[in-house]
Amino acid sequence: MTVREPLRPVLYDDARDLVRLLDQKALPAEERWLELSTADAVAAAIKDLTVRGAPAIGVAAAYALAVEARRGAGPERLRAAADLLARARPTAVNLAWAVRRMSARLGAPAADVLAEAHAIRDEDEAACRRIGALGAPLVPARARVLTHCNAGALATAGYGTALGVVRAAVESGNAISVFADETRPFLQGARLTAWELHRDGIPVTLLTDGMAGWLMARGEIGCVVVGADRIAANGDVANKIGTYALAVLAAHHRLPFYVAAPWSTVDLATPTGADIPIEERGADEVVMLAGQRIAPVGVPARYPAFDVTPAALVTAIVTERGVVRAPHAAGLAALASTR
Ligand SMILES: CSC[C@H]1O[C@H](OP(=O)(O)O)[C@H](O)[C@@H]1O
């Protein structure tokens, strides 16, 4: 593994009171940073996937509120900014969780508001590293690990959740390799996971969506490790569209299916997966690819950006508070009272 500068997609420029976002629409062709000074601009960046990934959008929203406070926004403006940010994307509970946590501090001095945003960021990266430490022992020796979308440093404050388990397994000396689903239509796997792992010198092979089942049938995949956007109280998991299909395939082929997520992704107020709002994105994101139309004009398309994997198909949920196996509801409830 190549030791590179840790990858952190959301930064705060303290001297200029700016939120700095690594533009994830430009990767892998270009490492481009956007510098934003308003909550409106950060909300737009969350909505158009400039910054994406459940924990990362929570951190971005936290810094957006900090920059507003540092630039003198009054209570009304801060409340409006918080509401705008919370509504930017509906599925990842980390966004609403971070906005709610920041909203409790918006009456404090601006320095304290910024300190809360830093705490959210620092706690998330620490949680990712803990998730890695708890998840790495679950990965079979020299396994080929299948992952979907990007649940890496680019989706978090740093280090990653599913890719945090991968990094920790590699750091522990386990000679694993990764199969990354390209993850149409935004191509988080092809453009982000492949870039992130290749940058760190971790062996990664790109798959088109739909290949995994055949590779499982041939015995070429040892386990599946994915992230999450919201985990319901019963252990049902919302994650990138395509995750549910992988869980069904993993169950059919008796392969472990692990979900790695910080506790900020667990939403005990949402009873089951049926209660998780699933973001529907525009058809243009399906019928256009790199600016080229790939389907006839007039043909409609659907883009539910997430699906829900029932807890029964999840071997274990790896959080920084501990690893939860069936019965998931009881395991999650038991961790709720720990720190
Ligand atoms: C570590 S959470 C990453 C999670 O977020 C992704 O969705 P999106 O790229 O649309 O923000 C995907 O569901 C990942 O598993």
The ligand as a Tripos MOL2 file, in Angstrom:
@<TRIPOS>MOLECULE
LIG
   15    15     1     0     0
SMALL
NO_CHARGES

@<TRIPOS>ATOM
      1 C1        -19.9170    6.0680    3.1290 C.3       1 LIG1
      2 S1        -21.4660    6.4410    2.5520 S.3       1 LIG1
      3 C2        -21.2850    6.1930    0.8510 C.3       1 LIG1
      4 C3        -22.5920    5.9050    0.2060 C.3       1 LIG1
      5 O1        -23.1050    7.0700   -0.4540 O.3       1 LIG1
      6 C4        -23.2260    6.7660   -1.8200 C.3       1 LIG1
      7 O2        -24.2820    7.4050   -2.4550 O.3       1 LIG1
      8 P1        -23.9730    8.7680   -3.2720 P.3       1 LIG1
      9 O3        -22.7160    8.5650   -4.0390 O.co2     1 LIG1
     10 O4        -25.2150    8.9300   -4.1510 O.co2     1 LIG1
     11 O5        -23.8760    9.8630   -2.2280 O.co2     1 LIG1
     12 C5        -23.4250    5.2600   -1.8410 C.3       1 LIG1
     13 O6        -24.7180    4.9010   -1.4600 O.3       1 LIG1
     14 C6        -22.3870    4.8620   -0.8400 C.3       1 LIG1
     15 O7        -22.4910    3.5710   -0.3290 O.3       1 LIG1
@<TRIPOS>BOND
     1     1     2 1
     2     2     3 1
     3     3     4 1
     4     4     5 1
     5     4    14 1
     6     5     6 1
     7     6     7 1
     8     6    12 1
     9     7     8 1
    10     8     9 2
    11     8    10 1
    12     8    11 1
    13    12    13 1
    14    12    14 1
    15    14    15 1
@<TRIPOS>SUBSTRUCTURE
     1 LIG1         1 GROUP 0 **** ****
